[in-house]
């Protein structure tokens, strides 16, 4: 650690002025000089104790009072020992620029070269594939990232980073990456979700469901009509068989046959009649459901969702309107 000469650390400026004013200025200058010396000596003490970051703070404070090039060298040493090679290089370069006739210039240049070489081995690269060139901001660990290099890559110290991409429309994409020495990490940007599909004028699901419901309902109603006609025909057969049974001229075998015909016809009437009523109910319900869907679709209820589902009685409609 170097001790700057008093002449370099604190140059005394004298002015031609009155005696009281000169005395006051001298006192103020002495106070500043003492504060600078105190900060420098504290820095040296901390450096010897291995407290390099705190030593750098004291040297920086002393340099703010008097920007001596010797203090720049001490700042370089302290930040180098504190594990901050980039800051150390900056201070060493400033030292050589401010003190070009330094006797240790060659040694300091070798230190800078060694620090730069070591820094390169502790750096890696990041490129975000698929990243838009406009309308986005990139953050590394919540800090706004600088612009990438011409090849689209960021140069980062090795380690783990939280990467966030924010778009101008408020979408945020996050990922965690690990930067390895002299390697390129390439996460792929997952942009905002695609917009919902636009209505291109084709048939909509509700419209299709409505027509299906009407068609199925009509078919079921037609089946109910056919079954009802069969039940009516069976009822006519039953009446004919009953009339024949009232005829006393029938033999025993004929009467037994007609009685069986009458019983069969009555069974057909009951089963076909019940079936027709069920078909009429189901057909009416399905057709009505289809009609409701068509009405909703025609009214443009964009927020309505409905669907036909099987139920105990046939088909029903479920959804929200």
Steps between C-alpha positions, in 0.01 A plus 500: 500500500644836398497816709443803279737793557341790679571720201296266276230408749412851613639797314466825688355784300601847612339824397588863552239620743462666835652344813167396673366343183826316438498362853143371463577338168810338649296350785242360259775360282668338797171334601451359152861381494461326833179329387664376184802368689271329752302327223819389328651361819176317581510350153855376549408348836194324357700372202758343734213337692372341180188719492552597140150625414499735800852613418385586147220713645750700709737548207209616284394751765857631525520522120178703495673755723822507297514300170858383537610238240673305780158444657378357169768235525394421856139479384606255231679282753209502746232420242719232345536332840125546560425285195384783275728469198299735277526784755866423561576525127320836485705640790830366365435650157406834659822486702713454188310773318540748784858398578655399162855532633440239771809285553284188545307555178608171344408309814155661517439424133581133567253503789230643271572237234481220757171631643346528153608147414356365824176693445456341160514153658225603745264623231243330284241606248123514483282521193120483520378320191181631343523834684326781305725786401248763611237546767675302774725572798737244651589480870772301676424448871244787485758742351442638151746332265720702266473454128653172378804488276486511122467122496192522724681360805544639849834449677441410866700383797456131569217403735122467510270778383129565505415622150179688431363636172223759516305609196347842449150347523567365851594137430783364717714193431742365759766234510810411700831441326848397603791673329804276461855613418551574131171332403181635347169433676202522263154489658211534255261789556137394536304802387149601605223246436349517153178700465174307497398376155296747301155416369550442129130481422467119512240316703546536873477221755174636642350530154600145411365371831173682442442346159601157628253538785218605271577221255527230765190628676302492176617145428399385849162671463452323168586167662248582771236565234569167332484319832177679589350390168602144577339528842181631337500206256548261790207664678283442190605134491411468866152642440444264208605202709271609782206534260568152366500358851148634548383290208339187639553314176874444560617151577711437807827497307408816311398678818832400664699632204313828493548538874873461450492756219314738725757462782795545263344809345439653845865438593611666178277798569651550845867454399477695174298775664752540780788498251335764286444726801866467599613574144270802482645637828862440408457631146327815623771561761787452255338710229427776752861492618625528144265791437630679812858458382413640159330801659801568723735469206289734291504757782879490503540397861879487484530415869252212484626145506272200462511138396270201452553220751329166558245496782268241651221623276707534182710813431533824692686830480760617750719811509494865603310785344 
